[in-house]
Amino acid sequence: MRTPSPPRPESALRRLLPEPSGPVDPADAYADLPAAEGRPGLRLNMVASIDGAISVDGRSGGLGGGADRRVYLALRALTDVVLVAAGTARAEGYGPARIPGQLAAGRAARGQAPAPRIAVVTRSLSLDWEGPMFADAHADSQPVVITSAAAPADGLRRAERAGAEVLVAGDAEVDLPAALVALGAAGARSVLAEGGPRLNAALAAADLIDEICTTVSPRLVGGGAGRALDGPEPRPGGRAMRLWAVYEEEGFLFMRHRAER
Ligand SMILES: NC(=O)c1ccc[n+]([C@@H]2O[C@H](COP(=O)([O-])OP(=O)(O)OC[C@H]3O[C@@H](n4cnc5c(N)ncnc54)[C@H](OP(=O)(O)O)[C@@H]3O)[C@@H](O)[C@H]2O)c1
């Protein structure tokens, strides 16, 4: 397996497309998520190896690096809500989002809460209710649990006791378009989806992804690791994706694809 090259001393994010420029601040470069009609704009952020693997030993951390972390934090800092599937929240041990210094100042200047809310999509409600996602949530960033009418009643009671806002959308699976409208009604203008693959496929099938940010990590992983989408194919007639911008830092490529309007 190839190991990432050491960081260049002058390391900084530079734009390769649409025209080369650099260095660029990711908080500025990514501040242009378009608004959507009747719901918050939705951006999906994923990291994958050169050969398309989205995890190493069941988690995404083995694909990351300093440059990826900076873009990941900038995207979190720009959003009102981080949307995550329960499978990923369980695998990655999700806690509340923490936004460091300069990025937090940007949120305050835009009138946003100090941190985005975490919204977990789950049918089973099998979540760690005593874990950091609920126990350590910032007072201004109440966690959200998005579930369906099929959710078990005792899970709903536990979610409320854990301090979560519960949104019920859909009968069996979560109705994602309705969930996004509900997040918008609760004040969100932008949503950052962080996976995983089954949520991503459902979002794509419903044509809800306005922008996909893909970090290509300079690693080969092989094995049986999954891809960014696992589920039904995007429906015919959905919006096509077009390359919007490409950046590079420390050997990581950062691609942005936008849904055509
Ligand atoms: N490379 C990356 O950027 C990245 C990002 C995220 C995740 N990952 C990796 O992805 C893996 C986890 O994947 P996963 O297969 O568990 O998929 P997932 O999409 O993370 O989670 C699937 C679970 O989320 C809930 N869910 C998703 N869509 C739903 C819907 N429409 N309605 C109701 N519930 C829904 C269900 O939870 P319940 O079972 O609770 O009902 C379902 O079992 C981990 O290895 C993680 O590291 C990688």
The ligand as an SDF file (V2000), in Angstrom:
LIG
                    3D

 48 52  0  0  0  0  0  0  0  0999 V2000
  -15.7800    7.5690    4.0920 N   0  0  0  0  0  0  0  0  0  0  0  0
  -16.7510    8.3130    4.5700 C   0  0  0  0  0  0  0  0  0  0  0  0
  -16.7870    9.5300    4.3290 O   0  0  0  0  0  0  0  0  0  0  0  0
  -17.8470    7.6900    5.4030 C   0  0  0  0  0  0  0  0  0  0  0  0
  -18.8990    8.4870    5.8510 C   0  0  0  0  0  0  0  0  0  0  0  0
  -19.9130    7.8830    6.5950 C   0  0  0  0  0  0  0  0  0  0  0  0
  -19.8550    6.5300    6.8850 C   0  0  0  0  0  0  0  0  0  0  0  0
  -18.8330    5.8010    6.4320 N   0  0  0  0  0  0  0  0  0  0  0  0
  -18.7690    4.3590    6.7580 C   0  0  0  0  0  0  0  0  0  0  0  0
  -19.9940    3.7370    6.4490 O   0  0  0  0  0  0  0  0  0  0  0  0
  -20.1720    2.6150    7.3210 C   0  0  0  0  0  0  0  0  0  0  0  0
  -21.5860    2.6110    7.9240 C   0  0  0  0  0  0  0  0  0  0  0  0
  -22.4800    2.2850    6.8970 O   0  0  0  0  0  0  0  0  0  0  0  0
  -23.9070    1.5980    7.1020 P   0  0  0  0  0  0  0  0  0  0  0  0
  -24.0090    0.4580    6.1750 O   0  0  0  0  0  0  0  0  0  0  0  0
  -24.1750    1.3770    8.5460 O   0  0  0  0  0  0  0  0  0  0  0  0
  -24.9030    2.6810    6.4970 O   0  0  0  0  0  0  0  0  0  0  0  0
  -25.4800    4.0270    7.1100 P   0  0  0  0  0  0  0  0  0  0  0  0
  -26.1840    4.7160    5.9910 O   0  0  0  0  0  0  0  0  0  0  0  0
  -24.4220    4.7490    7.8440 O   0  0  0  0  0  0  0  0  0  0  0  0
  -26.5330    3.5510    8.2160 O   0  0  0  0  0  0  0  0  0  0  0  0
  -27.6580    2.7800    7.8940 C   0  0  0  0  0  0  0  0  0  0  0  0
  -28.6490    2.9180    9.0260 C   0  0  0  0  0  0  0  0  0  0  0  0
  -29.0890    4.2810    9.1070 O   0  0  0  0  0  0  0  0  0  0  0  0
  -30.4930    4.3300    9.2640 C   0  0  0  0  0  0  0  0  0  0  0  0
  -31.1000    4.7950    8.0150 N   0  0  0  0  0  0  0  0  0  0  0  0
  -30.4690    5.1850    6.8750 C   0  0  0  0  0  0  0  0  0  0  0  0
  -31.3560    5.6090    5.9740 N   0  0  0  0  0  0  0  0  0  0  0  0
  -32.5730    5.4820    6.5330 C   0  0  0  0  0  0  0  0  0  0  0  0
  -33.8910    5.7860    6.1170 C   0  0  0  0  0  0  0  0  0  0  0  0
  -34.1850    6.3200    4.9090 N   0  0  0  0  0  0  0  0  0  0  0  0
  -34.9210    5.5110    6.9720 N   0  0  0  0  0  0  0  0  0  0  0  0
  -34.6710    5.0020    8.2020 C   0  0  0  0  0  0  0  0  0  0  0  0
  -33.4390    4.7310    8.6560 N   0  0  0  0  0  0  0  0  0  0  0  0
  -32.3980    4.9650    7.8350 C   0  0  0  0  0  0  0  0  0  0  0  0
  -30.8990    2.9200    9.6560 C   0  0  0  0  0  0  0  0  0  0  0  0
  -30.6410    2.8900   11.0590 O   0  0  0  0  0  0  0  0  0  0  0  0
  -31.3310    1.8930   12.1060 P   0  0  0  0  0  0  0  0  0  0  0  0
  -30.6250    0.5980   11.8900 O   0  0  0  0  0  0  0  0  0  0  0  0
  -31.0300    2.5050   13.4480 O   0  0  0  0  0  0  0  0  0  0  0  0
  -32.7920    1.8410   11.7920 O   0  0  0  0  0  0  0  0  0  0  0  0
  -29.9080    2.0890    8.8700 C   0  0  0  0  0  0  0  0  0  0  0  0
  -29.7490    0.7880    9.4090 O   0  0  0  0  0  0  0  0  0  0  0  0
  -19.0910    2.6960    8.3910 C   0  0  0  0  0  0  0  0  0  0  0  0
  -18.0540    1.8030    8.0580 O   0  0  0  0  0  0  0  0  0  0  0  0
  -18.5890    4.1300    8.2470 C   0  0  0  0  0  0  0  0  0  0  0  0
  -17.2450    4.2710    8.6230 O   0  0  0  0  0  0  0  0  0  0  0  0
  -17.8110    6.3420    5.7010 C   0  0  0  0  0  0  0  0  0  0  0  0
  1  2  1  0
  2  3  2  0
  2  4  1  0
  4  5  1  0
  4 48  2  0
  5  6  2  0
  6  7  1  0
  7  8  2  0
  8  9  1  0
  8 48  1  0
  9 10  1  0
  9 46  1  0
 10 11  1  0
 11 12  1  0
 11 44  1  0
 12 13  1  0
 13 14  1  0
 14 15  2  0
 14 16  1  0
 14 17  1  0
 17 18  1  0
 18 19  2  0
 18 20  1  0
 18 21  1  0
 21 22  1  0
 22 23  1  0
 23 24  1  0
 23 42  1  0
 24 25  1  0
 25 26  1  0
 25 36  1  0
 26 27  1  0
 26 35  1  0
 27 28  2  0
 28 29  1  0
 29 30  1  0
 29 35  2  0
 30 31  1  0
 30 32  2  0
 32 33  1  0
 33 34  2  0
 34 35  1  0
 36 37  1  0
 36 42  1  0
 37 38  1  0
 38 39  2  0
 38 40  1  0
 38 41  1  0
 42 43  1  0
 44 45  1  0
 44 46  1  0
 46 47  1  0
M  CHG  2   8   1  16  -1
M  END
$$$$
